[in-house]
Amino acid sequence: KGHEEDTSDLTAVVTDHDGGVWRDDCVEIFFDVGLDRSSFKQFIVNSLGTMGDYNYQGGTSTGAMGWTGQQRAATRVEPDFWSLEMELPLSTLEADPVQSGDLWGFNIARVRIANGGEYDQWTPTYGFSGRPDRFGVILFE
């Protein structure tokens, strides 16, 4: 749930899958399932529910070149916030069933274009967001 003083000026124009969703007000989610610090999957959703998904293998993007995950997203825009709910199957992440003690690299960012021009991350990557070597870590118990 992203609070805004006024959602009427959200930047939300991209409607094509993988169509530059990062240029809109959006949420970006990153998973480095193998915790190899070089490969990860990125999911981006704007307030219209438009998605982009990208598969980076060893620093190379294969996102717009045919990789599409099986995630689903629902968004809701109210006068003072917009929210995102996302279903992300483990098969899309190409992950084995989660075991206690598993570690994954993870990051999440909120991009505000219209109402502040901000890029906020759970774990700062200091510049380019696609830095799995700087992602935080999730420990499954």
C-alpha positions as CSV (number, residue, x, y, z in Angstrom):
1,K,0.0,0.0,0.0
2,G,1.6,3.2,-1.2
3,H,0.2,6.3,0.4
4,E,0.0,9.5,-1.7
5,E,-1.5,12.9,-0.9
6,D,-3.4,12.7,-4.2
7,T,-3.5,9.8,-6.6
8,S,-5.1,11.8,-9.4
9,D,-1.6,12.7,-10.7
10,L,0.0,9.2,-10.6
11,T,2.1,8.6,-13.7
12,A,0.4,5.5,-15.1
13,V,0.4,5.3,-18.9
14,V,2.1,2.0,-19.8
15,T,-0.4,-0.7,-20.7
16,D,1.7,-3.2,-22.6
17,H,3.4,-6.1,-20.8
18,D,7.1,-5.4,-20.5
19,G,6.4,-1.9,-22.1
20,G,8.6,0.3,-19.9
21,V,6.5,-0.1,-16.7
22,W,9.5,1.4,-14.7
23,R,8.7,4.8,-16.2
24,D,5.4,4.9,-14.3
25,D,4.7,5.1,-10.6
26,C,5.3,1.4,-9.7
27,V,6.6,-1.3,-7.4
28,E,9.6,-3.4,-8.3
29,I,10.3,-6.7,-6.7
30,F,13.6,-8.6,-7.1
31,F,14.4,-12.3,-6.2
32,D,17.8,-14.0,-6.3
33,V,16.6,-17.5,-5.5
34,G,19.9,-19.2,-5.8
35,L,21.7,-16.4,-3.8
36,D,24.5,-16.5,-6.4
37,R,24.5,-12.7,-6.3
38,S,24.5,-12.4,-10.1
39,S,21.2,-13.9,-11.3
40,F,17.8,-12.7,-10.4
41,K,14.2,-12.1,-11.5
42,Q,12.6,-8.7,-11.4
43,F,8.8,-8.0,-11.4
44,I,7.4,-4.5,-12.0
45,V,3.8,-3.5,-11.6
46,N,2.3,0.0,-12.1
47,S,-1.0,1.3,-10.6
48,L,-2.9,0.1,-13.7
49,G,-1.8,-3.5,-13.0
50,T,0.5,-3.5,-16.0
51,M,3.4,-5.9,-15.4
52,G,7.0,-6.2,-16.6
53,D,9.0,-9.3,-15.8
54,Y,12.7,-9.8,-16.4
55,N,15.1,-12.7,-16.0
56,Y,18.7,-11.7,-15.5
57,Q,21.3,-14.5,-15.7
58,G,24.8,-13.5,-14.8
59,G,24.1,-9.9,-15.5
60,T,22.3,-10.4,-18.8
61,S,18.7,-9.5,-19.2
62,T,16.4,-11.9,-21.0
63,G,13.3,-10.1,-20.0
64,A,11.8,-8.7,-23.1
65,M,13.3,-11.5,-25.2
66,G,10.6,-14.0,-24.5
67,W,10.7,-14.8,-20.7
68,T,7.3,-14.3,-19.1
69,G,6.5,-15.4,-15.6
70,Q,3.1,-16.8,-14.4
71,Q,2.5,-14.1,-11.8
72,R,-0.8,-12.3,-11.3
73,A,-1.4,-8.9,-9.9
74,A,-4.3,-6.8,-8.7
75,T,-4.1,-3.1,-8.0
76,R,-6.5,-0.6,-6.4
77,V,-6.3,3.2,-6.6
78,E,-8.0,5.3,-3.9
79,P,-7.8,9.1,-3.5
80,D,-4.9,8.9,-1.0
81,F,-3.2,5.5,-1.8
82,W,-2.7,2.8,-4.3
83,S,-2.1,-0.8,-3.4
84,L,-0.8,-4.0,-5.1
85,E,-1.5,-7.6,-4.3
86,M,0.6,-10.2,-6.2
87,E,0.5,-13.9,-6.6
88,L,3.9,-15.3,-7.6
89,P,4.2,-19.1,-8.0
90,L,7.5,-20.8,-7.0
91,S,7.5,-22.2,-10.5
92,T,7.9,-18.7,-12.0
93,L,10.9,-18.2,-9.8
94,E,12.2,-21.6,-10.9
95,A,12.6,-22.4,-7.2
96,D,12.4,-25.7,-5.4
97,P,10.0,-26.0,-2.5
98,V,11.2,-23.7,0.3
99,Q,13.0,-25.5,3.1
100,S,13.7,-24.2,6.6
101,G,17.1,-22.5,6.5
102,D,16.9,-21.5,2.8
103,L,18.3,-18.0,2.0
104,W,17.2,-15.9,-1.0
105,G,18.4,-12.5,-2.1
106,F,15.5,-10.1,-2.2
107,N,14.7,-6.4,-2.7
108,I,11.7,-4.3,-3.2
109,A,11.4,-0.7,-4.4
110,R,8.7,1.8,-4.7
111,V,9.0,4.3,-7.6
112,R,7.3,7.6,-7.3
113,I,7.4,9.6,-10.5
114,A,4.5,12.1,-10.3
115,N,4.3,13.0,-6.6
116,G,7.9,13.4,-5.5
117,G,10.3,11.7,-7.9
118,E,11.5,9.2,-5.4
119,Y,13.1,5.7,-5.7
120,D,12.9,4.0,-2.3
121,Q,14.3,0.5,-1.7
122,W,14.2,-2.0,1.2
123,T,17.9,-2.5,0.8
124,P,19.8,0.4,-1.0
125,T,21.8,-0.6,-4.1
126,Y,23.3,2.8,-4.5
127,G,22.5,3.6,-8.1
128,F,21.4,0.8,-10.4
129,S,18.7,-1.3,-8.8
130,G,19.7,-4.6,-10.5
131,R,22.6,-5.2,-8.1
132,P,21.9,-8.7,-6.6
133,D,25.3,-8.4,-4.8
134,R,23.6,-5.6,-2.7
135,F,20.2,-7.2,-2.2
136,G,19.0,-8.0,1.3
137,V,18.5,-11.6,2.3
138,I,15.4,-13.5,3.3
139,L,15.8,-16.5,5.7
140,F,13.0,-19.0,5.6
141,E,12.2,-20.8,8.9
